[in-house]
């Protein structure tokens, strides 16, 4: 079959969605299918993303950090997409990645061309928008678009039961497959490295994530553990306030902010860090979300300190019975600082890090996840083909 993947972000651009969708393309190719990708033109110098799939790119607007994020940025991708998908060679099915505006465009075009599509609902975007804007109108419009995109899909895939429950509460009855999530172990794997006095937060950090608490926690940790550094690697809408907070607390020289890097460059940073950090702010209406960046860290052999609500904490607690995954604590600066202190005082050695990486590869490889997603997309296409003669 010919399958088309539609997403504003795709490899080689460094992001969890890029790794995930690239893995789905790999799984489809391995199963003998053809794969077309309609995506945005990557930034110069990011390299080549294809591993056999045909990638069609188009220039888009980006924010100041180089990310396709914001209403104008989404529009710059979605409007050309309508024509690109309408006149593209007909696929058997489409897999579409949010935002909901992209999903809405795909629903309209796929309805015109009678093509089934699968919607990737890693989370509920309209819930996140409720924390990013004070405009009730914006949230209502986005929620309507999100329902429209979800309800028109032949099937949906998601990483957790929490998203299923939330979608059902919004009146979405589309069949949903919980595929889980994992790490791209072809990139994130163990490699021996000298451990440096660094804690690393890798990935997007917005007000919804609540990563700003890490600056306060690190300041308290530094009172008893001087000489360590806190490094943020990724896109952010909160970077400047966090930088100012670090200066005010007297730790400006110890807190670093770095641009996103390809996975191949992130892996050695995780391999040499004391621990990676992940947060989710309580009370944001986003408590069902799973912090998927934890998988990549664990697959590298780097333990995780997670702070916040949601399913990530219970996952960490269950997994700690099998491997030295790190710890989950309350969303509290003192609790995070104490966890940092424990990690610094008892860092994992090379043997335990190797064991952790091997455990993560066995239990949480993205390969198995993306194969399940690929099977869902192929099943949607096969069901439409089966029904076509009777129509």
C-alpha positions in Angstrom: 0.0 0.0 0.0 0.9 3.6 -0.3 0.7 5.5 3.0 1.0 9.2 3.5 2.3 10.8 6.7 1.3 14.4 7.3 3.1 16.5 9.9 4.6 19.9 10.3 7.6 18.3 12.0 9.6 15.3 10.8 13.1 14.0 11.0 15.8 15.3 10.9 14.2 18.0 13.0 14.9 17.1 16.7 11.6 16.4 18.5 9.8 13.5 20.0 7.2 13.6 17.2 9.9 13.4 14.6 11.4 10.3 16.1 8.0 8.7 16.5 6.8 9.4 12.9 10.1 8.4 11.4 9.8 5.1 13.3 6.3 4.6 11.9 7.7 5.2 8.4 10.4 2.7 9.1 7.9 0.1 10.2 5.7 0.6 7.1 8.7 0.3 4.8 9.9 -2.9 6.5 6.4 -4.3 6.0 6.7 -3.6 2.3 4.6 -0.5 2.0 5.5 2.8 0.2 5.6 5.9 2.3 5.2 9.6 1.3 5.7 12.3 3.9 4.2 15.8 3.6 6.1 18.1 6.0 7.8 21.4 6.5 11.2 22.3 5.2 13.7 21.7 7.9 16.2 24.3 9.1 19.5 24.4 7.1 22.2 22.1 8.3 19.9 19.6 10.0 20.8 16.8 7.6 18.8 14.2 5.7 15.7 12.6 7.2 14.8 9.9 4.7 15.5 6.2 5.3 13.7 5.1 2.2 10.5 7.2 2.4 9.7 10.0 -0.1 9.8 13.3 1.9 8.1 16.3 0.3 8.8 19.6 2.1 7.4 23.1 1.9 8.8 26.4 3.5 6.9 27.5 6.6 7.0 30.3 9.1 8.9 29.6 12.3 9.0 31.3 15.7 12.1 33.0 17.1 13.5 29.7 18.3 13.1 28.1 14.9 10.1 26.0 15.8 6.8 25.6 13.9 4.6 26.8 16.8 1.9 29.4 16.8 -1.3 30.2 14.9 0.5 31.9 12.0 3.1 29.2 11.8 0.5 26.5 11.7 -1.5 28.4 9.1 1.6 28.7 6.9 1.8 24.8 6.9 -1.9 24.0 6.8 -3.0 26.2 3.8 -0.4 24.8 1.3 -1.1 21.4 2.8 -4.7 21.5 1.5 -3.5 21.7 -2.1 -0.5 19.4 -1.6 -2.7 16.6 -0.2 -5.5 17.3 -2.7 -3.3 16.8 -5.7 -0.8 14.2 -4.3 -0.8 10.7 -5.6 -3.6 8.9 -4.0 -2.6 7.0 -0.8 -4.5 4.1 0.7 -4.5 5.9 4.1 -3.1 9.0 5.8 -1.5 9.3 9.3 -1.8 12.9 10.6 0.0 14.5 13.4 -1.6 17.5 15.3 -2.1 20.4 15.7 -5.9 20.1 15.2 -5.8 22.7 12.4 -3.8 20.2 10.4 -6.2 17.4 11.4 -9.1 19.5 10.2 -7.5 20.1 6.8 -6.8 16.4 6.4 -10.3 15.5 7.3 -11.8 17.8 4.6 -9.4 16.7 1.9 -9.7 13.0 2.8 -13.5 13.3 2.7 -13.3 14.8 -0.8 -10.9 12.0 -2.0 -12.5 9.3 0.1 -9.3 8.4 1.9 -9.3 7.0 5.4 -7.0 8.7 7.9 -5.6 7.9 11.4 -5.2 10.8 13.9 -2.3 10.7 16.3 -3.7 12.0 19.6 -0.6 12.0 21.8 -2.4 14.5 23.9 -5.4 16.9 23.8 -4.2 20.2 22.3 -7.2 22.3 23.3 -6.5 21.5 27.0 -2.9 22.7 26.5 -4.2 25.8 24.8 -6.3 26.6 27.8 -3.1 27.1 29.8 -1.3 29.0 27.1 -3.9 31.7 26.4 -6.5 33.6 28.4 -8.8 33.8 25.3 -11.8 31.6 25.8 -12.7 32.1 22.2 -9.4 30.7 21.0 -9.8 27.6 23.2 -13.4 27.0 22.0 -12.4 27.3 18.4 -9.4 25.0 18.8 -11.6 22.5 20.7 -14.2 22.5 17.9 -11.4 21.9 15.4 -9.9 19.1 17.5 -13.3 17.3 17.8 -13.8 17.7 14.1 -10.4 16.2 13.3 -10.8 13.3 15.8 -14.4 12.4 14.9 -13.6 12.1 11.2 -10.8 9.7 11.6 -11.1 6.0 10.8 -9.1 5.4 14.0 -6.9 7.2 16.5 -3.7 6.2 18.2 -2.5 7.5 21.5 0.2 6.8 24.1 -2.0 6.4 27.2 -5.4 5.5 28.5 -5.7 9.0 30.0 -5.9 10.5 26.6 -8.6 8.0 25.6 -10.7 9.0 28.7 -10.3 12.7 28.0 -11.3 12.3 24.4 -14.4 10.3 25.4 -15.3 13.1 27.8 -15.2 15.5 24.9 -17.7 13.4 23.0 -15.3 11.6 20.6 -16.3 8.1 19.9 -13.8 7.2 17.2 -12.0 3.9 17.8 -8.7 4.5 19.7 -5.7 2.3 20.0 -3.4 2.8 23.0 0.1 2.1 21.5 2.2 3.4 24.4 5.4 5.2 23.6 9.1 4.4 23.7 12.6 5.4 22.7 14.3 5.2 19.4 16.9 2.7 20.5 18.8 2.9 17.2 19.8 6.4 18.5 19.3 6.4 22.2 21.4 3.5 23.6 24.2 3.0 26.1 27.6 4.3 25.4 30.3 4.6 28.1 31.0 8.2 29.1 32.6 10.1 31.9 29.8 11.4 34.2 29.8 15.1 34.5 28.3 17.3 37.3 25.3 18.2 35.0 21.5 17.8 35.3 19.8 18.0 31.9 16.3 18.9 30.8 15.9 17.9 27.2 12.8 18.9 25.1 10.2 21.6 24.9 9.5 23.6 28.1 6.5 25.9 28.3 4.4 27.2 31.2 2.4 24.0 30.9 5.4 21.9 31.6 6.4 24.0 34.7 10.1 23.5 34.2 10.7 26.9 35.8 10.6 25.2 39.2 13.8 23.5 38.4 15.7 26.8 38.6 14.5 27.2 42.2 15.2 23.6 43.0 18.7 23.8 41.6 19.4 26.9 43.6 18.6 25.1 46.8 20.6 22.0 45.7 23.6 24.2 44.9 23.7 25.5 48.5 25.1 22.1 49.6 26.4 20.9 46.2 28.5 23.6 44.5 30.1 23.1 41.2 27.1 21.5 39.4 25.3 22.8 36.3 21.7 22.7 35.1 21.3 22.5 31.4 18.1 23.1 29.3 18.2 21.8 25.8 15.2 22.6 23.6 12.5 25.0 22.5 11.0 27.3 25.1 8.5 30.1 25.6 9.8 30.5 29.2 13.5 30.9 28.7 14.0 34.5 29.4 12.0 34.6 32.7 13.9 31.5 33.8 17.2 33.0 32.9 16.3 36.1 34.9 15.2 34.0 37.9 18.6 32.1 37.8 20.4 35.5 37.9 18.3 36.7 40.8 19.1 33.5 42.7 22.8 33.9 42.1 23.2 30.8 39.9 23.1 32.5 36.5 26.6 31.1 35.6 25.5 27.5 36.4 22.2 27.4 34.4 22.6 26.9 30.7 20.1 27.2 27.9 21.0 25.4 24.6 19.1 25.2 21.3 17.6 21.9 20.2 20.0 19.4 18.8 19.6 16.2 16.7 19.2 13.0 18.7 22.7 11.9 17.8 24.0 14.9 19.6 21.6 14.7 22.5 22.5 11.1 23.3 26.1 11.8 24.5 24.8 14.6 26.7 22.4 12.3 28.4 25.1 9.6 28.7 27.3 11.9 30.7 24.7 13.6 32.9 24.1 12.8 36.5 20.3 12.6 35.8 17.8 14.0 33.4 14.8 16.1 34.6 11.2 16.1 33.6 8.3 18.1 35.0 4.5 18.7 34.6 2.8 21.6 36.3 -0.2 20.5 38.6 -3.6 22.1 38.1 -3.2 22.7 34.4 -5.9 20.3 33.2 -3.1 18.3 31.7 -2.6 15.7 34.4 -3.4 12.8 32.1 -0.3 13.5 30.0 2.8 11.2 30.0 6.2 12.7 30.0 7.6 10.7 27.1 11.1 12.3 27.2 11.8 9.9 30.0 12.1 6.9 27.6 15.0 8.4 25.7 16.9 9.2 28.8 16.4 5.7 30.3 17.4 4.0 27.0 20.7 5.9 27.2 21.2 4.7 30.7 20.5 8.0 32.3 18.2 8.0 35.4 15.3 10.4 35.5 14.0 12.8 38.2 10.3 13.5 37.5 8.2 16.0 39.4 4.5 16.5 38.9 1.1 14.7 38.5 -0.1 12.3 35.9 0.9 8.7 34.9 4.7 9.3 34.7 5.1 9.1 38.5 3.3 5.7 38.8 5.4 4.5 35.8 8.6 5.5 37.6 7.5 3.8 40.8 6.6 0.5 39.1 9.7 0.6 37.0 12.0 1.2 40.0 11.1 -2.4 41.1 12.9 -3.7 38.0 15.7 -1.1 37.1 17.4 2.0 38.6 15.2 4.4 36.6 15.5 7.3 39.1 12.7 8.8 41.1 9.4 10.6 41.0 8.7 13.4 43.5 6.1 16.1 44.2 6.1 19.3 42.2 8.0 21.1 45.0 11.4 22.8 44.8 12.6 21.2 48.1 11.6 17.7 47.0 13.3 18.1 43.6 16.4 19.5 45.3 16.5 16.6 47.6 16.2 14.2 44.7 19.1 16.0 42.9 21.2 15.6 46.1 20.5 11.9 46.2 21.4 11.5 42.5 24.6 13.5 43.0 25.7 11.7 46.2 25.0 8.2 44.7 25.5 8.5 40.9 24.9 5.3 38.8 28.1 3.6 37.8 28.8 2.3 34.3 27.5 -1.2 35.0 24.2 0.0 36.4 23.8 2.5 33.5 24.3 -0.3 31.0 21.8 -2.5 32.8 19.3 0.4 32.7 19.7 1.0 29.0 19.3 -2.7 28.3 16.2 -2.9 30.4 14.7 0.1 28.6 15.5 -1.4 25.2 13.7 -4.6 26.1 10.7 -3.0 27.7 10.2 0.4 26.0 11.7 0.4 22.6 9.9 2.7 20.1 10.2 0.0 17.5 7.4 -2.1 19.0 5.2 1.0 19.4 5.7 2.3 15.9 4.9 -1.1 14.5 1.6 -1.1 16.3 0.8 2.4 14.9 1.8 1.2 11.4 -0.5 -1.8 11.8 -3.4 0.5 12.8 -2.9 2.7 9.7 -2.7 -0.4 7.4 -5.9 -1.8 9.0 -7.7 1.4 8.3 -6.7 1.3 4.7 -7.6 -2.4 4.4 -11.1 -1.8 5.9 -11.8 0.9 3.4 -10.7 -1.3 0.5 -12.8 -4.2 1.9 -15.9 -1.9 2.0 -15.4 -0.2 -1.3 -17.0 -2.8 -3.7 -20.2 -2.6 -1.7 -20.5 1.1 -1.9 
